[in-house]
Amino acid sequence: MFSIPVFLESFEPLIWAARYTLLISLLGIGLGLVIGALICAARLSPYVALRRFAAVWVSFLRGVPLLVQLLVFYYTLPVIGLDVPPLFAAVVTVGICASAYISEIWRGAIAALPKGQTEAAVAIGMNPRDVWTRVVLPQAVTMSLPALINELILLVKASSLVSVVGILEITRASQAQAATTFRPLEVYIAAACIYLAINLCLAALGRWLENRTAV
């Protein structure tokens, strides 16, 4: 039978492990935003070489599973003489993978803006930097918020894959707890509840940001 005491006792170690899940997800999305912005700029660049590089970057990262990327990155670093903590490898891999999706989110948002707005901005004498910082980017960020929050939620769920390199996040902690208690059902349901709570909070944050930035 389902054991309520085991279910409730599972939350303490899993909530403690959730800090790594959140850390990897938030740092990963932060890195992904930075790299994604650069890749988006390259995709929109007038230079053919940059556009092709960005296209290959996006195609490769979206075509190869995150787990494979993580294992390749983690086991390649020692070969080239770099000994980094698993957490560093996890954050970098998650961030690089997220950059491919974020760059396409921003590229789509920018492409959806009416061209008349930039033309009007140029017509009234705004320089290219002001056009981007005061006209294009504010609207693109607002339009892309739902997709970016969705990407963050996906990263929280995908962060379970980093357990393969020994990071004690929610999934790995639940595996250890299940092996100790011999009650996997209760432990994994508790882990599912924690993931659900995190993602519901992120979804609520996304709705709040949408309302705050709505025109």
CYANA upper distance limits for C-alpha pairs under 8 A (distance plus 0.5 A):
  2 PHE  CA    185 LEU  CA      8.22
  2 PHE  CA    186 GLU  CA      7.31
  3 SER  CA      7 PHE  CA      6.75
  3 SER  CA    186 GLU  CA      7.28
  4 ILE  CA      8 LEU  CA      6.64
  4 ILE  CA    186 GLU  CA      8.19
  5 PRO  CA      9 GLU  CA      6.50
  6 VAL  CA     10 SER  CA      6.59
  6 VAL  CA    181 THR  CA      8.43
  6 VAL  CA    183 ARG  CA      8.03
  6 VAL  CA    186 GLU  CA      6.94
  6 VAL  CA    187 VAL  CA      7.89
  7 PHE  CA     11 PHE  CA      7.73
  7 PHE  CA    186 GLU  CA      5.22
  7 PHE  CA    187 VAL  CA      6.42
  7 PHE  CA    189 ILE  CA      8.14
  7 PHE  CA    190 ALA  CA      6.65
  8 LEU  CA    190 ALA  CA      8.13
 10 SER  CA     14 LEU  CA      6.89
 10 SER  CA    174 SER  CA      8.48
 10 SER  CA    177 GLN  CA      7.74
 10 SER  CA    186 GLU  CA      8.27
 10 SER  CA    187 VAL  CA      6.26
 10 SER  CA    190 ALA  CA      7.00
 11 PHE  CA     15 ILE  CA      6.24
 11 PHE  CA    190 ALA  CA      6.77
 11 PHE  CA    191 ALA  CA      8.12
 12 GLU  CA     16 TRP  CA      6.78
 13 PRO  CA     17 ALA  CA      6.72
 13 PRO  CA    173 ALA  CA      7.61
 14 LEU  CA     18 ALA  CA      6.60
 14 LEU  CA    169 GLU  CA      8.36
 14 LEU  CA    170 ILE  CA      6.04
 14 LEU  CA    173 ALA  CA      6.59
 14 LEU  CA    174 SER  CA      7.07
 14 LEU  CA    190 ALA  CA      8.48
 14 LEU  CA    191 ALA  CA      7.18
 14 LEU  CA    194 ILE  CA      8.32
 15 ILE  CA     19 ARG  CA      7.75
 15 ILE  CA    170 ILE  CA      8.01
 15 ILE  CA    194 ILE  CA      7.74
 17 ALA  CA     21 THR  CA      7.57
 17 ALA  CA    168 LEU  CA      6.54
 17 ALA  CA    169 GLU  CA      5.21
 17 ALA  CA    170 ILE  CA      5.72
 17 ALA  CA    173 ALA  CA      6.91
 18 ALA  CA     22 LEU  CA      6.69
 18 ALA  CA    169 GLU  CA      6.26
 18 ALA  CA    170 ILE  CA      5.82
 18 ALA  CA    194 ILE  CA      8.46
 19 ARG  CA     23 LEU  CA      6.42
 19 ARG  CA    169 GLU  CA      7.87
 20 TYR  CA     24 ILE  CA      6.43
 20 TYR  CA    167 ILE  CA      8.29
 20 TYR  CA    168 LEU  CA      7.63
 20 TYR  CA    169 GLU  CA      5.70
 20 TYR  CA    170 ILE  CA      8.32
 21 THR  CA     25 SER  CA      6.61
 21 THR  CA    156 VAL  CA      7.10
 21 THR  CA    159 SER  CA      6.71
 21 THR  CA    160 SER  CA      8.06
 21 THR  CA    169 GLU  CA      5.80
 21 THR  CA    170 ILE  CA      7.03
 22 LEU  CA     26 LEU  CA      6.39
 22 LEU  CA    156 VAL  CA      7.50
 23 LEU  CA     27 LEU  CA      6.43
 24 ILE  CA     28 GLY  CA      6.16
 24 ILE  CA     87 LEU  CA      8.09
 24 ILE  CA     90 ALA  CA      7.52
 24 ILE  CA     91 VAL  CA      5.84
 24 ILE  CA     94 VAL  CA      8.21
 24 ILE  CA    159 SER  CA      7.47
 25 SER  CA     29 ILE  CA      6.55
 25 SER  CA     91 VAL  CA      8.11
 25 SER  CA     94 VAL  CA      8.17
 25 SER  CA    152 LEU  CA      7.48
 25 SER  CA    155 LEU  CA      6.22
 25 SER  CA    156 VAL  CA      5.94
 25 SER  CA    159 SER  CA      7.14
 26 LEU  CA     30 GLY  CA      6.60
 26 LEU  CA    152 LEU  CA      8.23
 27 LEU  CA     31 LEU  CA      6.62
 27 LEU  CA     91 VAL  CA      6.82
 27 LEU  CA     95 GLY  CA      7.86
 28 GLY  CA     32 GLY  CA      6.42
 28 GLY  CA     91 VAL  CA      5.63
 28 GLY  CA     92 VAL  CA      7.18
 28 GLY  CA     93 THR  CA      8.34
 28 GLY  CA     94 VAL  CA      5.71
 28 GLY  CA     95 GLY  CA      4.51
 28 GLY  CA     96 ILE  CA      8.30
 28 GLY  CA     98 ALA  CA      7.79
 28 GLY  CA    155 LEU  CA      8.44
 29 ILE  CA     33 LEU  CA      6.50
 29 ILE  CA     94 VAL  CA      8.22
 29 ILE  CA     95 GLY  CA      6.31
 29 ILE  CA     98 ALA  CA      7.13
 29 ILE  CA    152 LEU  CA      6.95
 29 ILE  CA    155 LEU  CA      8.19
 30 GLY  CA     34 VAL  CA      7.09
 30 GLY  CA     95 GLY  CA      7.71
 31 LEU  CA     35 ILE  CA      6.72
 31 LEU  CA     92 VAL  CA      7.94
 31 LEU  CA     95 GLY  CA      5.42
 31 LEU  CA     96 ILE  CA      7.75
 31 LEU  CA     99 SER  CA      8.10
 32 GLY  CA     36 GLY  CA      5.94
 32 GLY  CA     94 VAL  CA      8.25
 32 GLY  CA     95 GLY  CA      4.82
 32 GLY  CA     96 ILE  CA      6.35
 32 GLY  CA     97 CYS  CA      7.86
 32 GLY  CA     98 ALA  CA      5.56
 32 GLY  CA     99 SER  CA      4.63
 32 GLY  CA    100 ALA  CA      8.39
 32 GLY  CA    102 ILE  CA      7.33
 33 LEU  CA     37 ALA  CA      6.48
 33 LEU  CA     98 ALA  CA      8.42
 33 LEU  CA     99 SER  CA      6.79
 33 LEU  CA    102 ILE  CA      7.03
 33 LEU  CA    103 SER  CA      8.42
 34 VAL  CA     38 LEU  CA      7.11
 34 VAL  CA     99 SER  CA      8.22
 35 ILE  CA     39 ILE  CA      6.69
 35 ILE  CA     95 GLY  CA      8.44
 35 ILE  CA     96 ILE  CA      7.63
 35 ILE  CA     99 SER  CA      6.05
 35 ILE  CA    103 SER  CA      8.49
 36 GLY  CA     40 CYS  CA      6.43
 36 GLY  CA     98 ALA  CA      8.13
 36 GLY  CA     99 SER  CA      4.61
 36 GLY  CA    100 ALA  CA      6.73
 36 GLY  CA    101 TYR  CA      8.10
 36 GLY  CA    102 ILE  CA      5.81
 36 GLY  CA    103 SER  CA      4.77
 37 ALA  CA     41 ALA  CA      6.64
 37 ALA  CA     99 SER  CA      8.40
 37 ALA  CA    102 ILE  CA      8.21
 37 ALA  CA    103 SER  CA      6.44
 37 ALA  CA    106 TRP  CA      8.07
 38 LEU  CA     42 ALA  CA      6.70
 38 LEU  CA    103 SER  CA      8.34
 39 ILE  CA     43 ARG  CA      6.63
 39 ILE  CA     54 ALA  CA      6.06
 39 ILE  CA     99 SER  CA      8.12
 39 ILE  CA    100 ALA  CA      8.15
 39 ILE  CA    103 SER  CA      6.36
 40 CYS  CA     44 LEU  CA      6.83
 40 CYS  CA     54 ALA  CA      8.10
 40 CYS  CA    103 SER  CA      5.16
 40 CYS  CA    104 GLU  CA      7.35
 40 CYS  CA    106 TRP  CA      7.25
 40 CYS  CA    107 ARG  CA      6.32
 41 ALA  CA     45 SER  CA      6.45
 42 ALA  CA     50 LEU  CA      5.67
 42 ALA  CA     51 ARG  CA      5.93
 42 ALA  CA     53 PHE  CA      8.32
 42 ALA  CA     54 ALA  CA      6.40
 43 ARG  CA     50 LEU  CA      7.31
 43 ARG  CA     51 ARG  CA      5.03
 43 ARG  CA     52 ARG  CA      8.16
 43 ARG  CA     54 ALA  CA      6.08
 43 ARG  CA     55 ALA  CA      7.37
 43 ARG  CA    107 ARG  CA      8.31
 44 LEU  CA     51 ARG  CA      7.35
 44 LEU  CA    107 ARG  CA      8.23
 45 SER  CA     50 LEU  CA      7.10
 45 SER  CA     51 ARG  CA      6.73
 46 PRO  CA     51 ARG  CA      8.22
 47 TYR  CA     51 ARG  CA      6.95
 48 VAL  CA     52 ARG  CA      6.64
 49 ALA  CA     53 PHE  CA      6.63
 50 LEU  CA     54 ALA  CA      6.62
 51 ARG  CA     55 ALA  CA      6.61
 52 ARG  CA     56 VAL  CA      6.69
 53 PHE  CA     57 TRP  CA      6.64
 54 ALA  CA     58 VAL  CA      6.67
 55 ALA  CA     59 SER  CA      6.56
 56 VAL  CA     60 PHE  CA      6.42
 57 TRP  CA     61 LEU  CA      6.70
 57 TRP  CA    100 ALA  CA      7.49
 58 VAL  CA     62 ARG  CA      6.47
 58 VAL  CA    100 ALA  CA      5.19
 58 VAL  CA    101 TYR  CA      7.91
 59 SER  CA     63 GLY  CA      6.35
 59 SER  CA    100 ALA  CA      8.42
 60 PHE  CA     64 VAL  CA      6.64
 61 LEU  CA     65 PRO  CA      8.21
 61 LEU  CA     96 ILE  CA      8.43
 61 LEU  CA     97 CYS  CA      6.20
 61 LEU  CA    100 ALA  CA      6.72
 62 ARG  CA     97 CYS  CA      7.91
 62 ARG  CA    100 ALA  CA      7.14
 62 ARG  CA    101 TYR  CA      7.89
 64 VAL  CA     68 VAL  CA      7.28
 64 VAL  CA     69 GLN  CA      7.34
 65 PRO  CA     69 GLN  CA      6.93
 66 LEU  CA     70 LEU  CA      6.57
 66 LEU  CA     93 THR  CA      8.32
 66 LEU  CA     94 VAL  CA      7.94
 66 LEU  CA     97 CYS  CA      7.32
 66 LEU  CA    158 ALA  CA      8.43
 66 LEU  CA    161 LEU  CA      8.39
 67 LEU  CA     71 LEU  CA      6.78
 67 LEU  CA    161 LEU  CA      6.61
 67 LEU  CA    162 VAL  CA      8.19
 68 VAL  CA     72 VAL  CA      6.58
 69 GLN  CA     73 PHE  CA      6.53
 69 GLN  CA     93 THR  CA      7.27
 70 LEU  CA     74 TYR  CA      6.40
 70 LEU  CA     89 ALA  CA      7.85
 70 LEU  CA     90 ALA  CA      7.16
 70 LEU  CA     93 THR  CA      6.20
 70 LEU  CA     94 VAL  CA      8.30
 70 LEU  CA    162 VAL  CA      8.00
 71 LEU  CA     75 TYR  CA      6.48
 71 LEU  CA    165 VAL  CA      8.33
 72 VAL  CA     76 THR  CA      6.28
 73 PHE  CA     77 LEU  CA      6.86
 73 PHE  CA     89 ALA  CA      7.42
 73 PHE  CA     93 THR  CA      7.53
 74 TYR  CA     78 PRO  CA      8.28
 74 TYR  CA     86 PRO  CA      7.78
 74 TYR  CA     89 ALA  CA      6.34
 74 TYR  CA     90 ALA  CA      8.44
 74 TYR  CA    165 VAL  CA      8.29
 75 TYR  CA     79 VAL  CA      7.59
 76 THR  CA     80 ILE  CA      7.18
 77 LEU  CA     81 GLY  CA      6.87
 77 LEU  CA     82 LEU  CA      5.48
 77 LEU  CA     83 ASP  CA      7.05
 77 LEU  CA     84 VAL  CA      8.07
 78 PRO  CA     82 LEU  CA      5.48
 78 PRO  CA     83 ASP  CA      5.98
 84 VAL  CA     88 PHE  CA      6.98
 84 VAL  CA     89 ALA  CA      7.44
 85 PRO  CA     89 ALA  CA      7.14
 86 PRO  CA     90 ALA  CA      6.56
 86 PRO  CA    165 VAL  CA      6.68
 86 PRO  CA    166 GLY  CA      7.61
 86 PRO  CA    167 ILE  CA      7.29
 87 LEU  CA     91 VAL  CA      6.67
 87 LEU  CA    167 ILE  CA      7.26
 88 PHE  CA     92 VAL  CA      6.65
 89 ALA  CA     93 THR  CA      6.49
 90 ALA  CA     94 VAL  CA      6.52
 90 ALA  CA    162 VAL  CA      6.65
 91 VAL  CA     95 GLY  CA      6.45
 92 VAL  CA     96 ILE  CA      6.52
 93 THR  CA     97 CYS  CA      6.57
 94 VAL  CA     98 ALA  CA      6.52
 94 VAL  CA    155 LEU  CA      8.09
 94 VAL  CA    159 SER  CA      8.30
 95 GLY  CA     99 SER  CA      6.61
 96 ILE  CA    100 ALA  CA      7.61
 97 CYS  CA    101 TYR  CA      7.96
 98 ALA  CA    102 ILE  CA      6.58
 98 ALA  CA    151 GLU  CA      8.19
 98 ALA  CA    155 LEU  CA      8.30
 99 SER  CA    103 SER  CA      6.34
100 ALA  CA    104 GLU  CA      7.10
101 TYR  CA    105 ILE  CA      6.75
101 TYR  CA    151 GLU  CA      8.36
102 ILE  CA    106 TRP  CA      6.71
102 ILE  CA    148 LEU  CA      7.52
102 ILE  CA    151 GLU  CA      8.26
103 SER  CA    107 ARG  CA      6.50
104 GLU  CA    108 GLY  CA      6.46
105 ILE  CA    109 ALA  CA      6.76
105 ILE  CA    144 SER  CA      6.89
105 ILE  CA    147 ALA  CA      7.33
105 ILE  CA    148 LEU  CA      7.98
106 TRP  CA    110 ILE  CA      6.58
106 TRP  CA    140 ALA  CA      7.19
106 TRP  CA    141 VAL  CA      7.93
106 TRP  CA    144 SER  CA      6.91
107 ARG  CA    111 ALA  CA      6.57
108 GLY  CA    112 ALA  CA      6.63
109 ALA  CA    113 LEU  CA      7.26
109 ALA  CA    140 ALA  CA      5.58
109 ALA  CA    141 VAL  CA      8.16
109 ALA  CA    143 MET  CA      6.58
109 ALA  CA    144 SER  CA      6.45
110 ILE  CA    136 VAL  CA      7.39
110 ILE  CA    137 LEU  CA      8.18
110 ILE  CA    140 ALA  CA      5.92
113 LEU  CA    117 GLN  CA      8.23
113 LEU  CA    136 VAL  CA      8.10
113 LEU  CA    139 GLN  CA      8.31
113 LEU  CA    140 ALA  CA      7.98
114 PRO  CA    118 THR  CA      8.30
115 LYS  CA    119 GLU  CA      6.86
116 GLY  CA    120 ALA  CA      6.41
117 GLN  CA    121 ALA  CA      6.68
117 GLN  CA    135 VAL  CA      8.05
118 THR  CA    122 VAL  CA      6.69
118 THR  CA    131 VAL  CA      7.04
118 THR  CA    135 VAL  CA      7.68
118 THR  CA    136 VAL  CA      7.92
119 GLU  CA    123 ALA  CA      6.58
120 ALA  CA    124 ILE  CA      6.88
121 ALA  CA    125 GLY  CA      7.20
121 ALA  CA    126 MET  CA      6.12
121 ALA  CA    131 VAL  CA      6.78
121 ALA  CA    135 VAL  CA      8.22
122 VAL  CA    126 MET  CA      5.63
122 VAL  CA    127 ASN  CA      7.27
122 VAL  CA    128 PRO  CA      8.14
122 VAL  CA    131 VAL  CA      7.78
126 MET  CA    130 ASP  CA      6.49
126 MET  CA    131 VAL  CA      6.65
127 ASN  CA    131 VAL  CA      6.74
128 PRO  CA    132 TRP  CA      6.82
129 ARG  CA    133 THR  CA      6.61
130 ASP  CA    134 ARG  CA      5.91
130 ASP  CA    135 VAL  CA      7.83
131 VAL  CA    135 VAL  CA      5.69
131 VAL  CA    136 VAL  CA      6.84
132 TRP  CA    136 VAL  CA      5.24
132 TRP  CA    137 LEU  CA      6.14
133 THR  CA    137 LEU  CA      6.02
133 THR  CA    138 PRO  CA      7.46
134 ARG  CA    138 PRO  CA      6.96
135 VAL  CA    139 GLN  CA      7.25
136 VAL  CA    140 ALA  CA      6.57
137 LEU  CA    141 VAL  CA      6.42
138 PRO  CA    142 THR  CA      6.84
139 GLN  CA    143 MET  CA      6.63
140 ALA  CA    144 SER  CA      6.53
141 VAL  CA    145 LEU  CA      6.66
142 THR  CA    210 GLU  CA      7.78
142 THR  CA    213 THR  CA      6.89
142 THR  CA    214 ALA  CA      8.17
144 SER  CA    148 LEU  CA      6.57
145 LEU  CA    149 ILE  CA      6.61
145 LEU  CA    206 GLY  CA      7.59
145 LEU  CA    209 LEU  CA      8.22
145 LEU  CA    210 GLU  CA      7.37
146 PRO  CA    150 ASN  CA      6.69
146 PRO  CA    206 GLY  CA      6.98
146 PRO  CA    207 ARG  CA      8.44
146 PRO  CA    210 GLU  CA      7.98
147 ALA  CA    151 GLU  CA      6.66
148 LEU  CA    152 LEU  CA      6.77
149 ILE  CA    153 ILE  CA      6.78
149 ILE  CA    202 LEU  CA      7.52
149 ILE  CA    203 ALA  CA      7.44
149 ILE  CA    206 GLY  CA      6.32
150 ASN  CA    154 LEU  CA      6.75
150 ASN  CA    203 ALA  CA      8.27
151 GLU  CA    155 LEU  CA      6.67
152 LEU  CA    156 VAL  CA      6.82
152 LEU  CA    202 LEU  CA      8.45
153 ILE  CA    157 LYS  CA      7.06
153 ILE  CA    199 ASN  CA      6.28
153 ILE  CA    202 LEU  CA      7.40
153 ILE  CA    203 ALA  CA      8.33
154 LEU  CA    158 ALA  CA      6.51
155 LEU  CA    159 SER  CA      6.32
156 VAL  CA    160 SER  CA      8.05
156 VAL  CA    195 TYR  CA      8.28
156 VAL  CA    199 ASN  CA      8.09
157 LYS  CA    195 TYR  CA      7.82
159 SER  CA    163 SER  CA      8.46
160 SER  CA    169 GLU  CA      7.54
160 SER  CA    170 ILE  CA      7.49
160 SER  CA    171 THR  CA      5.98
160 SER  CA    172 ARG  CA      8.11
162 VAL  CA    166 GLY  CA      7.76
162 VAL  CA    167 ILE  CA      6.79
162 VAL  CA    169 GLU  CA      8.39
163 SER  CA    167 ILE  CA      5.58
163 SER  CA    168 LEU  CA      7.00
163 SER  CA    169 GLU  CA      7.15
163 SER  CA    171 THR  CA      7.24
163 SER  CA    172 ARG  CA      5.83
166 GLY  CA    172 ARG  CA      8.30
167 ILE  CA    172 ARG  CA      7.70
168 LEU  CA    172 ARG  CA      5.85
168 LEU  CA    173 ALA  CA      6.08
169 GLU  CA    173 ALA  CA      6.43
170 ILE  CA    174 SER  CA      6.52
170 ILE  CA    191 ALA  CA      7.04
171 THR  CA    175 GLN  CA      6.77
171 THR  CA    191 ALA  CA      7.61
172 ARG  CA    176 ALA  CA      6.79
173 ALA  CA    177 GLN  CA      6.56
174 SER  CA    178 ALA  CA      6.45
174 SER  CA    187 VAL  CA      6.53
174 SER  CA    188 TYR  CA      6.75
174 SER  CA    191 ALA  CA      7.00
175 GLN  CA    179 ALA  CA      6.71
175 GLN  CA    184 PRO  CA      8.34
176 ALA  CA    180 THR  CA      6.77
177 GLN  CA    181 THR  CA      6.62
177 GLN  CA    184 PRO  CA      8.42
177 GLN  CA    187 VAL  CA      7.31
178 ALA  CA    182 PHE  CA      5.83
178 ALA  CA    183 ARG  CA      5.97
178 ALA  CA    184 PRO  CA      5.03
178 ALA  CA    187 VAL  CA      6.42
178 ALA  CA    188 TYR  CA      8.22
179 ALA  CA    183 ARG  CA      8.18
179 ALA  CA    184 PRO  CA      7.94
183 ARG  CA    187 VAL  CA      7.02
184 PRO  CA    188 TYR  CA      6.39
185 LEU  CA    189 ILE  CA      6.61
186 GLU  CA    190 ALA  CA      6.72
187 VAL  CA    191 ALA  CA      6.81
188 TYR  CA    192 ALA  CA      6.61
189 ILE  CA    193 CYS  CA      6.73
190 ALA  CA    194 ILE  CA      6.93
191 ALA  CA    195 TYR  CA      6.82
192 ALA  CA    196 LEU  CA      6.55
193 CYS  CA    197 ALA  CA      6.58
194 ILE  CA    198 ILE  CA      6.73
195 TYR  CA    199 ASN  CA      6.71
196 LEU  CA    200 LEU  CA      6.51
197 ALA  CA    201 CYS  CA      6.74
198 ILE  CA    202 LEU  CA      6.85
199 ASN  CA    203 ALA  CA      6.58
200 LEU  CA    204 ALA  CA      6.66
201 CYS  CA    205 LEU  CA      6.64
202 LEU  CA    206 GLY  CA      6.65
203 ALA  CA    207 ARG  CA      6.86
204 ALA  CA    208 TRP  CA      6.71
205 LEU  CA    209 LEU  CA      6.67
206 GLY  CA    210 GLU  CA      6.64
207 ARG  CA    211 ASN  CA      6.72
208 TRP  CA    212 ARG  CA      6.65
209 LEU  CA    213 THR  CA      6.60
210 GLU  CA    214 ALA  CA      6.34
